[in-house]
Each structure stands twice: as C-alpha cells, then as structure tokens.
Amino acid sequence: MILEGKVHKVGDNIDTDAIIPAVYLVTTDTQELGRHCLETVDPQLAGQVESGDILVAGENFGCGSSREHAPLALKGCGFSCVVAHSFARIFLRNAINVGLPVFACPQAAEAARPADRLRVDAVAGTITNLTQDRSFATQPLPAFLRELIGAGGLVPYVRARLQRT
C-alpha cells in the first residue's frame, strides 16, 4: 500500500470538533462531511484538497469526542491518510474502523511543509518527503490492517469475511 499526495498541514491538539463541527453531525454522508472538514481551522482547506492528498498534523490529533464523523470527514474531503506527531487513542481506532490509514511519525510531521509531496509506504513503514528528498521510519501497517483499510473499514471487512464463510 503506497499513498502519495500533497501535504496540507495543521497544528497540535486539533480536536474532533475542529475536524468536523457538531452542526454537521446530522449526516454520515462522507462527501457532505468532507465539504466542511477543518473549516474552523482553515475555511478554504476543503476546497483545496485533491483526492489522495495527505494531512499532516502535530501532537494529539483527533482529541475530544469519540465520533467516527471526524475520520469520515477527512476521507470525504479527499485525504488518503494522516501523518501526525501523535494521535488521540480513540481517533486512531475510529480512523482504522472507517478505513483511513494513520501514521505516527514525529520527524516526518515536523519536517513536512504545506505543498510538499509525501509518499507513504505502509508495508515498508517509510514516509518519504519527495520535495525535500528525506525519508523517515514509521510503524508499518500489519497485513490484516491493510486488508481492513482496503475493504473500506471494519464493517465492510467483517461483511466480506462473513460472506466467505
């Protein structure tokens, strides 16, 4: 699993209310949520994201409430993954549950600048900043998590497994 895209960068302690404000929690439509993704952080951001781009964040990304709407909004906005210094534990689990790959790598997050291009190799556990010609090590995603993410998240993964039995 190789992900490559342009960097959009946000800071530390971006909570789930900043990722998707509570007023939009009346839907789980990823496209609708994506149109409002991070609008309180940067009102222009959602309109600038191209499919496959990568969100880079600081420490404690996704803190706050446990809603799955936050990673759904990021997917709906077009982000292929999130690279951060660190993640709130519940956000990390919710991201995997909805099929959004996340990678904790403080060095890559610190070095990345807006509009840099990153390549994330989830199997090898490397994040390469193509713009800066620098590589960083991260935890590779285990095969079962790659399969779960490839299926679109936990529910589609379990559905597919049940159909095979």
Backbone as JSON Lines, residues from 0, in Angstrom:
{"i":0,"aa":"M","n":[0.85,-1.17,0.0],"ca":[0.0,0.0,0.0],"c":[0.9,1.23,0.0]}
{"i":1,"aa":"I","n":[0.88,1.95,-1.11],"ca":[1.66,3.19,-1.24],"c":[0.67,4.33,-1.44]}
{"i":2,"aa":"L","n":[0.83,5.35,-0.64],"ca":[-0.01,6.54,-0.71],"c":[0.88,7.72,-1.04]}
{"i":3,"aa":"E","n":[0.45,8.55,-1.96],"ca":[1.26,9.7,-2.33],"c":[0.36,10.9,-2.56]}
{"i":4,"aa":"G","n":[0.76,12.04,-2.01],"ca":[-0.03,13.24,-2.2],"c":[0.63,14.48,-1.66]}
{"i":5,"aa":"K","n":[-0.06,15.59,-1.89],"ca":[0.4,16.9,-1.45],"c":[0.03,17.09,0.02]}
{"i":6,"aa":"V","n":[0.91,17.75,0.75],"ca":[0.72,18.0,2.18],"c":[-0.19,19.2,2.41]}
{"i":7,"aa":"H","n":[-1.12,19.0,3.35],"ca":[-1.89,20.08,3.96],"c":[-1.59,19.94,5.44]}
{"i":8,"aa":"K","n":[-1.17,21.01,6.08],"ca":[-0.66,20.89,7.45],"c":[-1.49,21.68,8.44]}
{"i":9,"aa":"V","n":[-1.74,21.03,9.59],"ca":[-2.43,21.67,10.71],"c":[-1.57,21.48,11.96]}
{"i":10,"aa":"G","n":[-1.92,22.14,13.04],"ca":[-1.1,22.15,14.23],"c":[-1.43,21.08,15.26]}
{"i":11,"aa":"D","n":[-1.11,21.4,16.5],"ca":[-1.3,20.5,17.64],"c":[-2.73,20.57,18.16]}
{"i":12,"aa":"N","n":[-3.13,19.49,18.83],"ca":[-4.4,19.41,19.56],"c":[-5.62,19.78,18.72]}
{"i":13,"aa":"I","n":[-5.63,19.34,17.47],"ca":[-6.8,19.53,16.62],"c":[-7.84,18.5,17.06]}
{"i":14,"aa":"D","n":[-8.93,18.98,17.66],"ca":[-9.93,18.05,18.19],"c":[-10.98,17.69,17.15]}
{"i":15,"aa":"T","n":[-11.82,16.74,17.5],"ca":[-12.82,16.25,16.55],"c":[-13.83,17.33,16.2]}
{"i":16,"aa":"D","n":[-14.08,18.29,17.09],"ca":[-14.98,19.4,16.76],"c":[-14.36,20.32,15.72]}
{"i":17,"aa":"A","n":[-13.04,20.42,15.7],"ca":[-12.38,21.22,14.68],"c":[-12.32,20.45,13.35]}
{"i":18,"aa":"I","n":[-12.19,19.13,13.43],"ca":[-12.16,18.33,12.21],"c":[-13.52,18.41,11.51]}
{"i":19,"aa":"I","n":[-14.6,18.23,12.27],"ca":[-15.95,18.37,11.73],"c":[-16.84,18.95,12.83]}
{"i":20,"aa":"P","n":[-17.25,20.21,12.68],"ca":[-18.07,20.85,13.7],"c":[-19.38,20.09,13.95]}
{"i":21,"aa":"A","n":[-19.84,20.14,15.2],"ca":[-21.0,19.37,15.64],"c":[-22.26,19.66,14.83]}
{"i":22,"aa":"V","n":[-22.39,20.84,14.26],"ca":[-23.58,21.18,13.49],"c":[-23.77,20.24,12.3]}
{"i":23,"aa":"Y","n":[-22.71,19.59,11.82],"ca":[-22.78,18.72,10.66],"c":[-22.95,17.24,11.02]}
{"i":24,"aa":"L","n":[-23.15,16.95,12.29],"ca":[-23.23,15.55,12.71],"c":[-24.58,14.91,12.43]}
{"i":25,"aa":"V","n":[-25.43,15.6,11.7],"ca":[-26.74,15.06,11.35],"c":[-26.66,14.12,10.15]}
{"i":26,"aa":"T","n":[-25.47,13.96,9.58],"ca":[-25.3,13.08,8.43],"c":[-24.03,12.24,8.61]}
{"i":27,"aa":"T","n":[-24.0,11.11,7.92],"ca":[-22.78,10.33,7.83],"c":[-22.31,10.26,6.38]}
{"i":28,"aa":"D","n":[-22.91,11.08,5.53],"ca":[-22.5,11.16,4.13],"c":[-21.09,11.74,4.06]}
{"i":29,"aa":"T","n":[-20.13,10.92,3.62],"ca":[-18.73,11.36,3.66],"c":[-18.47,12.57,2.78]}
{"i":30,"aa":"Q","n":[-19.15,12.66,1.64],"ca":[-18.94,13.81,0.76],"c":[-19.41,15.1,1.42]}
{"i":31,"aa":"E","n":[-20.57,15.04,2.06],"ca":[-21.1,16.23,2.75],"c":[-20.19,16.61,3.92]}
{"i":32,"aa":"L","n":[-19.77,15.64,4.7],"ca":[-18.86,15.92,5.81],"c":[-17.55,16.5,5.28]}
{"i":33,"aa":"G","n":[-17.06,15.96,4.18],"ca":[-15.81,16.43,3.6],"c":[-15.84,17.89,3.18]}
{"i":34,"aa":"R","n":[-16.99,18.37,2.76],"ca":[-17.1,19.78,2.35],"c":[-16.9,20.74,3.53]}
{"i":35,"aa":"H","n":[-17.06,20.23,4.74],"ca":[-16.94,21.07,5.94],"c":[-15.73,20.69,6.81]}
{"i":36,"aa":"C","n":[-14.9,19.81,6.29],"ca":[-13.75,19.32,7.02],"c":[-12.78,20.45,7.39]}
{"i":37,"aa":"L","n":[-12.47,20.54,8.65],"ca":[-11.49,21.5,9.18],"c":[-11.83,22.97,8.87]}
{"i":38,"aa":"E","n":[-13.1,23.26,8.62],"ca":[-13.45,24.62,8.23],"c":[-13.22,25.66,9.33]}
{"i":39,"aa":"T","n":[-13.22,25.25,10.59],"ca":[-12.92,26.21,11.65],"c":[-11.43,26.46,11.8]}
{"i":40,"aa":"V","n":[-10.61,25.55,11.27],"ca":[-9.15,25.71,11.28],"c":[-8.72,26.54,10.07]}
{"i":41,"aa":"D","n":[-9.26,26.2,8.9],"ca":[-8.96,26.89,7.65],"c":[-10.18,26.79,6.74]}
{"i":42,"aa":"P","n":[-10.98,27.85,6.64],"ca":[-12.21,27.79,5.84],"c":[-11.99,27.43,4.37]}
{"i":43,"aa":"Q","n":[-10.8,27.6,3.84],"ca":[-10.52,27.31,2.44],"c":[-9.98,25.9,2.21]}
{"i":44,"aa":"L","n":[-9.6,25.22,3.27],"ca":[-8.88,23.95,3.13],"c":[-9.63,22.91,2.31]}
{"i":45,"aa":"A","n":[-10.89,22.63,2.63],"ca":[-11.62,21.57,1.95],"c":[-11.66,21.79,0.43]}
{"i":46,"aa":"G","n":[-11.74,23.03,0.01],"ca":[-11.76,23.33,-1.41],"c":[-10.42,23.19,-2.1]}
{"i":47,"aa":"Q","n":[-9.35,23.08,-1.33],"ca":[-8.0,22.98,-1.89],"c":[-7.48,21.55,-1.94]}
{"i":48,"aa":"V","n":[-8.15,20.64,-1.25],"ca":[-7.69,19.25,-1.18],"c":[-8.06,18.52,-2.47]}
{"i":49,"aa":"E","n":[-7.07,17.84,-3.03],"ca":[-7.29,16.97,-4.18],"c":[-7.26,15.53,-3.68]}
{"i":50,"aa":"S","n":[-8.0,14.68,-4.33],"ca":[-8.06,13.28,-3.94],"c":[-6.67,12.69,-3.82]}
{"i":51,"aa":"G","n":[-6.38,12.08,-2.67],"ca":[-5.08,11.47,-2.44],"c":[-4.13,12.32,-1.63]}
{"i":52,"aa":"D","n":[-4.48,13.59,-1.4],"ca":[-3.6,14.45,-0.6],"c":[-3.46,13.89,0.81]}
{"i":53,"aa":"I","n":[-2.47,14.39,1.52],"ca":[-2.13,13.86,2.84],"c":[-2.2,14.99,3.86]}
{"i":54,"aa":"L","n":[-2.94,14.72,4.94],"ca":[-2.99,15.68,6.04],"c":[-1.85,15.39,7.0]}
{"i":55,"aa":"V","n":[-1.11,16.42,7.37],"ca":[-0.03,16.31,8.33],"c":[-0.4,17.16,9.54]}
{"i":56,"aa":"A","n":[-0.27,16.59,10.72],"ca":[-0.7,17.27,11.95],"c":[0.36,17.16,13.02]}
{"i":57,"aa":"G","n":[0.16,17.95,14.05],"ca":[1.07,17.96,15.19],"c":[0.72,16.89,16.21]}
{"i":58,"aa":"E","n":[0.84,17.27,17.47],"ca":[0.58,16.33,18.57],"c":[-0.91,16.22,18.87]}
{"i":59,"aa":"N","n":[-1.29,15.03,19.33],"ca":[-2.63,14.77,19.88],"c":[-3.74,15.02,18.87]}
{"i":60,"aa":"F","n":[-3.51,14.67,17.61],"ca":[-4.52,14.9,16.59],"c":[-5.74,14.03,16.86]}
{"i":61,"aa":"G","n":[-6.93,14.62,16.74],"ca":[-8.18,13.89,16.92],"c":[-8.63,13.77,18.35]}
{"i":62,"aa":"C","n":[-8.1,14.61,19.24],"ca":[-8.55,14.56,20.63],"c":[-10.01,15.03,20.71]}
{"i":63,"aa":"G","n":[-10.63,14.81,21.83],"ca":[-12.01,15.24,22.01],"c":[-12.96,14.06,22.03]}
{"i":64,"aa":"S","n":[-14.1,14.22,21.41],"ca":[-15.14,13.19,21.47],"c":[-14.79,11.99,20.61]}
{"i":65,"aa":"S","n":[-15.56,10.94,20.77],"ca":[-15.24,9.67,20.11],"c":[-15.98,9.46,18.79]}
{"i":66,"aa":"R","n":[-16.51,10.5,18.21],"ca":[-17.32,10.32,17.0],"c":[-16.51,9.85,15.8]}
{"i":67,"aa":"E","n":[-17.1,8.95,15.04],"ca":[-16.47,8.47,13.81],"c":[-16.63,9.46,12.67]}
{"i":68,"aa":"H","n":[-17.42,10.49,12.86],"ca":[-17.62,11.5,11.82],"c":[-16.3,12.19,11.45]}
{"i":69,"aa":"A","n":[-15.38,12.31,12.4],"ca":[-14.12,13.03,12.13],"c":[-13.29,12.33,11.05]}
{"i":70,"aa":"P","n":[-12.97,11.04,11.19],"ca":[-12.22,10.41,10.1],"c":[-13.04,10.28,8.82]}
{"i":71,"aa":"L","n":[-14.36,10.15,8.95],"ca":[-15.2,10.12,7.75],"c":[-15.09,11.43,6.98]}
{"i":72,"aa":"A","n":[-15.07,12.56,7.71],"ca":[-14.94,13.87,7.07],"c":[-13.6,13.98,6.35]}
{"i":73,"aa":"L","n":[-12.54,13.48,6.96],"ca":[-11.22,13.52,6.32],"c":[-11.21,12.71,5.03]}
{"i":74,"aa":"K","n":[-11.82,11.52,5.07],"ca":[-11.92,10.71,3.86],"c":[-12.76,11.42,2.8]}
{"i":75,"aa":"G","n":[-13.88,11.97,3.23],"ca":[-14.77,12.66,2.29],"c":[-14.14,13.89,1.68]}
{"i":76,"aa":"C","n":[-13.22,14.5,2.39],"ca":[-12.51,15.67,1.89],"c":[-11.5,15.28,0.81]}
{"i":77,"aa":"G","n":[-11.06,14.03,0.83],"ca":[-10.12,13.56,-0.17],"c":[-8.78,13.11,0.37]}
{"i":78,"aa":"F","n":[-8.58,13.2,1.68],"ca":[-7.29,12.78,2.24],"c":[-7.14,11.27,2.15]}
{"i":79,"aa":"S","n":[-5.96,10.82,1.71],"ca":[-5.68,9.39,1.62],"c":[-5.19,8.83,2.94]}
{"i":80,"aa":"C","n":[-4.62,9.7,3.78],"ca":[-4.11,9.27,5.08],"c":[-3.78,10.51,5.91]}
{"i":81,"aa":"V","n":[-3.45,10.26,7.17],"ca":[-2.99,11.32,8.07],"c":[-1.65,10.9,8.65]}
{"i":82,"aa":"V","n":[-0.7,11.81,8.6],"ca":[0.6,11.64,9.25],"c":[0.63,12.68,10.35]}
{"i":83,"aa":"A","n":[0.92,12.26,11.58],"ca":[0.93,13.21,12.69],"c":[2.05,12.87,13.66]}
{"i":84,"aa":"H","n":[2.35,13.85,14.47],"ca":[3.3,13.64,15.56],"c":[2.75,12.56,16.48]}
{"i":85,"aa":"S","n":[1.46,12.71,16.85],"ca":[0.78,11.7,17.68],"c":[-0.72,11.85,17.51]}
{"i":86,"aa":"F","n":[-1.45,10.79,17.87],"ca":[-2.9,10.75,17.73],"c":[-3.56,10.5,19.08]}
{"i":87,"aa":"A","n":[-4.75,11.05,19.24],"ca":[-5.58,10.66,20.38],"c":[-5.99,9.21,20.13]}
{"i":88,"aa":"R","n":[-6.0,8.42,21.17],"ca":[-6.21,6.98,21.02],"c":[-7.55,6.65,20.36]}
{"i":89,"aa":"I","n":[-8.64,7.31,20.77],"ca":[-9.95,6.98,20.2],"c":[-10.01,7.38,18.72]}
{"i":90,"aa":"F","n":[-9.37,8.47,18.33],"ca":[-9.35,8.85,16.92],"c":[-8.61,7.79,16.11]}
{"i":91,"aa":"L","n":[-7.5,7.33,16.63],"ca":[-6.71,6.31,15.94],"c":[-7.57,5.08,15.65]}
{"i":92,"aa":"R","n":[-8.32,4.63,16.64],"ca":[-9.18,3.45,16.46],"c":[-10.3,3.74,15.47]}
{"i":93,"aa":"N","n":[-10.94,4.91,15.59],"ca":[-12.03,5.27,14.68],"c":[-11.53,5.4,13.24]}
{"i":94,"aa":"A","n":[-10.33,5.93,13.06],"ca":[-9.78,6.07,11.71],"c":[-9.64,4.69,11.06]}
{"i":95,"aa":"I","n":[-9.07,3.76,11.77],"ca":[-8.93,2.4,11.25],"c":[-10.31,1.8,10.98]}
{"i":96,"aa":"N","n":[-11.26,2.01,11.9],"ca":[-12.6,1.45,11.74],"c":[-13.29,1.92,10.46]}
{"i":97,"aa":"V","n":[-13.01,3.15,10.03],"ca":[-13.66,3.66,8.81],"c":[-12.74,3.56,7.59]}
{"i":98,"aa":"G","n":[-11.56,2.97,7.76],"ca":[-10.68,2.73,6.63],"c":[-9.77,3.88,6.26]}
{"i":99,"aa":"L","n":[-9.42,4.72,7.22],"ca":[-8.5,5.83,6.98],"c":[-7.15,5.49,7.59]}
{"i":100,"aa":"P","n":[-6.1,5.28,6.79],"ca":[-4.79,4.97,7.36],"c":[-4.19,6.18,8.08]}
{"i":101,"aa":"V","n":[-3.58,5.9,9.22],"ca":[-2.92,6.95,10.0],"c":[-1.54,6.46,10.41]}
{"i":102,"aa":"F","n":[-0.6,7.4,10.43],"ca":[0.79,7.07,10.71],"c":[1.37,8.08,11.69]}
{"i":103,"aa":"A","n":[1.84,7.61,12.83],"ca":[2.5,8.47,13.8],"c":[3.99,8.51,13.46]}
{"i":104,"aa":"C","n":[4.48,9.71,13.16],"ca":[5.89,9.88,12.83],"c":[6.27,11.33,13.12]}
{"i":105,"aa":"P","n":[6.71,11.59,14.35],"ca":[7.02,12.98,14.73],"c":[8.01,13.67,13.79]}
{"i":106,"aa":"Q","n":[9.03,12.94,13.33],"ca":[10.05,13.55,12.49],"c":[9.48,13.97,11.13]}
{"i":107,"aa":"A","n":[8.68,13.1,10.52],"ca":[8.08,13.42,9.22],"c":[7.09,14.56,9.36]}
{"i":108,"aa":"A","n":[6.3,14.55,10.43],"ca":[5.31,15.61,10.66],"c":[6.0,16.95,10.86]}
{"i":109,"aa":"E","n":[7.07,16.95,11.6],"ca":[7.81,18.19,11.86],"c":[8.45,18.74,10.59]}
{"i":110,"aa":"A","n":[9.02,17.85,9.79],"ca":[9.75,18.29,8.59],"c":[8.84,18.74,7.45]}
{"i":111,"aa":"A","n":[7.64,18.18,7.38],"ca":[6.75,18.46,6.25],"c":[6.29,19.91,6.24]}
{"i":112,"aa":"R","n":[6.22,20.45,5.06],"ca":[5.74,21.82,4.84],"c":[4.53,21.76,3.92]}
{"i":113,"aa":"P","n":[3.63,22.73,4.03],"ca":[2.48,22.73,3.11],"c":[2.96,22.69,1.66]}
{"i":114,"aa":"A","n":[2.27,21.88,0.88],"ca":[2.52,21.68,-0.56],"c":[3.68,20.74,-0.85]}
{"i":115,"aa":"D","n":[4.44,20.29,0.17],"ca":[5.41,19.22,-0.09],"c":[4.65,18.0,-0.58]}
{"i":116,"aa":"R","n":[5.35,17.12,-1.26],"ca":[4.75,15.84,-1.68],"c":[5.33,14.73,-0.82]}
{"i":117,"aa":"L","n":[4.45,13.92,-0.25],"ca":[4.86,12.78,0.55],"c":[4.47,11.48,-0.14]}
{"i":118,"aa":"R","n":[5.29,10.46,0.09],"ca":[4.96,9.09,-0.3],"c":[5.05,8.25,0.97]}
{"i":119,"aa":"V","n":[3.94,7.58,1.28],"ca":[3.88,6.73,2.46],"c":[3.8,5.28,1.99]}
{"i":120,"aa":"D","n":[4.78,4.49,2.41],"ca":[4.78,3.06,2.11],"c":[4.37,2.33,3.39]}
{"i":121,"aa":"A","n":[3.11,1.9,3.43],"ca":[2.55,1.29,4.63],"c":[3.14,-0.08,4.91]}
{"i":122,"aa":"V","n":[3.66,-0.75,3.9],"ca":[4.25,-2.08,4.08],"c":[5.67,-1.95,4.63]}
{"i":123,"aa":"A","n":[6.46,-1.07,4.03],"ca":[7.84,-0.89,4.46],"c":[7.96,-0.04,5.73]}
{"i":124,"aa":"G","n":[6.93,0.77,6.0],"ca":[7.0,1.66,7.15],"c":[7.9,2.85,6.9]}
{"i":125,"aa":"T","n":[7.76,3.45,5.71],"ca":[8.56,4.64,5.41],"c":[7.66,5.77,4.93]}
{"i":126,"aa":"I","n":[8.05,6.96,5.3],"ca":[7.41,8.18,4.81],"c":[8.52,8.97,4.14]}
{"i":127,"aa":"T","n":[8.37,9.2,2.84],"ca":[9.39,9.92,2.09],"c":[8.82,11.28,1.69]}
{"i":128,"aa":"N","n":[9.55,12.33,2.06],"ca":[9.21,13.66,1.61],"c":[9.92,13.83,0.27]}
{"i":129,"aa":"L","n":[9.14,13.7,-0.8],"ca":[9.72,13.76,-2.15],"c":[10.27,15.15,-2.47]}
{"i":130,"aa":"T","n":[9.65,16.18,-1.91],"ca":[10.09,17.55,-2.15],"c":[11.46,17.8,-1.53]}
{"i":131,"aa":"Q","n":[11.64,17.29,-0.31],"ca":[12.88,17.52,0.42],"c":[13.9,16.39,0.26]}
{"i":132,"aa":"D","n":[13.5,15.31,-0.41],"ca":[14.36,14.14,-0.59],"c":[14.86,13.61,0.76]}
{"i":133,"aa":"R","n":[13.89,13.41,1.67],"ca":[14.2,12.88,3.01],"c":[13.22,11.76,3.31]}
{"i":134,"aa":"S","n":[13.71,10.72,4.01],"ca":[12.86,9.61,4.4],"c":[12.86,9.44,5.91]}
{"i":135,"aa":"F","n":[11.73,8.92,6.4],"ca":[11.53,8.74,7.84],"c":[10.9,7.38,8.07]}
{"i":136,"aa":"A","n":[11.26,6.76,9.18],"ca":[10.69,5.46,9.54],"c":[9.43,5.64,10.36]}
{"i":137,"aa":"T","n":[8.44,4.83,10.08],"ca":[7.21,4.78,10.86],"c":[6.84,3.32,11.03]}
{"i":138,"aa":"Q","n":[5.87,3.06,11.86],"ca":[5.41,1.69,12.07],"c":[4.68,1.2,10.83]}
{"i":139,"aa":"P","n":[5.11,0.1,10.23],"ca":[4.37,-0.43,9.08],"c":[3.0,-0.92,9.52]}
{"i":140,"aa":"L","n":[2.04,-0.89,8.61],"ca":[0.72,-1.43,8.92],"c":[0.76,-2.94,8.74]}
{"i":141,"aa":"P","n":[0.3,-3.68,9.73],"ca":[0.24,-5.13,9.57],"c":[-0.71,-5.52,8.43]}
{"i":142,"aa":"A","n":[-0.52,-6.7,7.89],"ca":[-1.31,-7.16,6.75],"c":[-2.81,-7.11,7.02]}
{"i":143,"aa":"F","n":[-3.23,-7.51,8.22],"ca":[-4.67,-7.52,8.49],"c":[-5.25,-6.11,8.52]}
{"i":144,"aa":"L","n":[-4.47,-5.12,8.96],"ca":[-4.96,-3.74,8.94],"c":[-4.99,-3.2,7.51]}
{"i":145,"aa":"R","n":[-4.02,-3.57,6.7],"ca":[-4.05,-3.17,5.29],"c":[-5.28,-3.76,4.61]}
{"i":146,"aa":"E","n":[-5.59,-5.01,4.94],"ca":[-6.78,-5.65,4.36],"c":[-8.05,-4.96,4.84]}
{"i":147,"aa":"L","n":[-8.12,-4.63,6.12],"ca":[-9.28,-3.94,6.68],"c":[-9.46,-2.57,6.03]}
{"i":148,"aa":"I","n":[-8.38,-1.81,5.89],"ca":[-8.44,-0.49,5.26],"c":[-8.81,-0.63,3.78]}
{"i":149,"aa":"G","n":[-8.23,-1.62,3.11],"ca":[-8.54,-1.86,1.7],"c":[-10.0,-2.2,1.47]}
{"i":150,"aa":"A","n":[-10.62,-2.83,2.46],"ca":[-12.04,-3.18,2.36],"c":[-12.94,-1.97,2.59]}
{"i":151,"aa":"G","n":[-12.36,-0.87,3.09],"ca":[-13.16,0.32,3.35],"c":[-13.49,0.53,4.81]}
{"i":152,"aa":"G","n":[-12.95,-0.32,5.68],"ca":[-13.19,-0.17,7.11],"c":[-13.66,-1.47,7.73]}
{"i":153,"aa":"L","n":[-13.95,-1.41,9.02],"ca":[-14.28,-2.59,9.8],"c":[-15.58,-3.26,9.34]}
{"i":154,"aa":"V","n":[-16.63,-2.49,9.14],"ca":[-17.92,-3.09,8.76],"c":[-17.83,-3.78,7.4]}
{"i":155,"aa":"P","n":[-17.31,-3.13,6.36],"ca":[-17.19,-3.85,5.08],"c":[-16.25,-5.06,5.17]}
{"i":156,"aa":"Y","n":[-15.21,-4.96,5.98],"ca":[-14.27,-6.07,6.16],"c":[-14.98,-7.27,6.77]}
{"i":157,"aa":"V","n":[-15.73,-7.03,7.84],"ca":[-16.44,-8.13,8.5],"c":[-17.51,-8.71,7.58]}
{"i":158,"aa":"R","n":[-18.24,-7.84,6.87],"ca":[-19.24,-8.32,5.9],"c":[-18.61,-9.27,4.88]}
{"i":159,"aa":"A","n":[-17.49,-8.86,4.33],"ca":[-16.81,-9.68,3.32],"c":[-16.36,-11.01,3.92]}
{"i":160,"aa":"R","n":[-15.84,-10.98,5.13],"ca":[-15.4,-12.23,5.78],"c":[-16.56,-13.15,6.05]}
{"i":161,"aa":"L","n":[-17.69,-12.6,6.46],"ca":[-18.87,-13.42,6.72],"c":[-19.4,-14.05,5.44]}
{"i":162,"aa":"Q","n":[-19.31,-13.33,4.34],"ca":[-19.78,-13.86,3.06],"c":[-18.9,-15.01,2.57]}
{"i":163,"aa":"R","n":[-17.63,-15.0,2.96],"ca":[-16.72,-16.07,2.56],"c":[-16.92,-17.35,3.35]}
{"i":164,"aa":"T","n":[-17.59,-17.25,4.49],"ca":[-17.77,-18.45,5.32],"c":[-19.09,-19.14,5.07]}
